[in-house]
Amino acid sequence: MKRFDLRELKDEAIDRMLAIIDGELAESEAAIFIFEATDFSIVQRSADAIKELNYELLNSLKYNEVDWTISMRKRSV
């Protein structure tokens, strides 16, 4: 499992998350992505992007007052 901190990217975090999934994760590998979620829409958009790619969303939860974590596995469900 790999962990990626995307908080500093703000609205560009989803693009970076997708690039990481495509280029840095092996099949069946899991990852945790941390976002700054001052607006809940980034959480929903990231979960939707994972679902569109047919990967497995393992968990999505609020980490603290502004940060959100999404755990996913790169494999088809």
Residue pairs with C-beta under 8 A, 6 or more apart in sequence:
1 29
1 30
1 31
1 32
2 24
2 25
2 29
2 30
2 31
2 32
3 31
3 32
3 34
4 16
4 17
4 20
4 31
4 32
4 33
4 34
5 34
6 13
6 16
6 17
6 33
6 34
6 35
7 13
7 34
7 35
7 36
7 67
8 36
9 16
10 36
11 42
13 33
13 35
13 36
13 42
13 46
14 42
14 45
14 46
14 49
17 33
17 46
17 49
18 49
18 53
20 31
20 33
21 31
21 50
21 53
21 55
21 72
21 74
25 31
25 74
26 74
27 74
27 75
28 73
28 74
28 75
29 73
29 74
30 58
30 71
30 72
30 73
30 74
31 71
31 72
31 73
31 74
32 69
32 70
32 71
33 46
33 69
33 70
33 71
33 72
34 63
34 67
34 68
34 69
35 42
35 43
35 46
35 67
35 68
35 69
35 70
36 42
36 66
36 67
36 68
37 43
37 62
37 66
37 67
37 68
38 66
42 68
43 60
43 68
43 70
46 70
47 57
47 60
47 70
50 56
50 57
50 70
50 72
51 57
54 76
54 77
55 72
55 73
55 74
55 75
55 76
55 77
56 72
56 73
56 75
56 77
57 70
57 71
57 72
58 71
58 72
58 73
59 69
59 70
59 71
60 68
60 69
60 70
60 71
61 68
61 69
62 68
63 69
